[in-house]
Amino acid sequence: MKPDIDATFANWIREKGISEVECLVPDMNGVIRGKVWPAGKFVSSVKSDSLRLPSSVFSVTVTGQYADEPGDEEAFSDRDVSLHPDPATLCVAPGFKTPTAFVFADAYHKGGGPYEISPRHVLKKVLSLYDEMGWKIVVAPELEFYLTQVNTDPDLPLEPPAGRSGRAETSPQPYGLEAVTEYEDLIEDIYEYAETASLHLDTMIHEAGTAQLEINFNHGDPIHLCDQVTLFKRIVRQVALKHGVYATFMAKPHENQPGSAMHQHISAVDSKTGQNLFGTGKGKEGLTKTFRHFVGGLQTLLPEVAPLFAPNVNSFRRMRPDHSAPINLQWGYDNRSCGLRVPITDLPNTRVENRVPGADANAYLAVAASLVCGYIGVRDGIKPEAMVEGNAYRHARTLPRNLDEALFRMVQCKEVIEILGEDFIRAFHRIKSDELNAYEGVISSWERDHLLLKV
């Protein structure tokens, strides 16, 4: 670490009176791994470049198992990676009795370059391609989640929690102000915790599901926003538990309710002039050729890399017609039935909204997927299909129907693999294949209900 960075950590920790530091390392599923250090030990370890973590944290499945291939000597040796904390991510950790700080860290080979399969590095790698073109990418995520009653038996369906009135919601209340006020105390704590952690939140609304909320983030740098999304999930879960309920970011937690998405608003500006590269005027006619090629890349390639934004077996339950989630990558002007929506806005804010990713996705990989597909579209001049008017669900499904199909298509997508790296795709595929195998061994309540005494 450079001396000025060492001083940044030491001074900040001293000024804030921090006693412990949590070093956060998002894994392949976006689950936060890491270590907790006494503040003094953390500072001295940064100075001596001795923060370490086993590289196996990047091969952990969502079930907590290691997805190692038999005979993989490198995996079984489980070498350490060096952790390089990012001083720009230092923030006070809310809700702790002991004064605690959060800081995100990047993984590096000991004495070498970035650890290639780290999701944070994968996104940085894609962003470097735009840097070379003189582009600055701007993103603004919208994240949906449900509040539910505490559920200790996974065989039982989830139920909405009671609000301040003592009653639980029994019907959808999209944008309902009385409905969102039912959870006012919990929401105020979320905003208070988020402010303590320096999260840049915008608007919170009640979404279409019972006890379903959505938070909008202010637009900004992709890495910064993915850090914010990852930290927000942790904060919301902790606040919910404090109030005696669960918060879930599952893509489809309820059978007969809308799923939860992580919509991405993406724009691009010239790094030198700040001029928006996607629009030259108002309306459809003002969209640039560059923007159209970006959309063409999304349309063509996003269906081939679906596991990066729909990573779980549950993810594909969300993508159903008339359930507020797209089934294809049609694009349209102010059309929410499309996978790709162009919002009505002024010229400086011309952008595309990718409505496909689920709330369960690893934010870094979901954004990387959009940006790598858009980059290839611009690089190769891929033309988009004609804009859709009306119901986009009438058009053919282009997204995979399940994780098995999605994984098969992903490993065939040479254009994306070439950029993201074979090592990353291989490691990610191995984790998701292990999770799929584990899921396929489970006998569901549907099978017991309909097959037990009938077949």
Secondary structure, DSSP 8 states (H G I E B T S, - for coil): --HHHHHHHHHHHHHHT--EEEEEEE-TTS-EEEEEEEHHHHHHHHHHT--EEEGGGGGB-TTS-B---TT-HHHHHT-EEEEEE-GGG-EE-TT-SS-EEEEEEEEE-TTSSB-TT-HHHHHHHHHHHHHHHTEEEEEEEEEEEEEE-----TTS-----B-TTS-B--S--TT-HHHHHTTHHHHHHHHHHHHHTT--EEEEEE-SSTTEEEEEE--B-HHHHHHHHHHHHHHHHHHHHHTT-EEE--S--STTS---BEEEEEEEEETTT--BSSBSSSSGGGB-HHHHHHHHHHHHHGGGGGGGTS-SGGGGGS--TTTTS-SS--EEET-TTSSEEE----GGG--EEE---BTTS-HHHHHHHHHHHHHHHHHHT--------S-GGGS---S-SSHHHHHHHHTT-HHHHHHH-HHHHHHHHHHHHHHHHHHHT---HHHHHHHTTT-
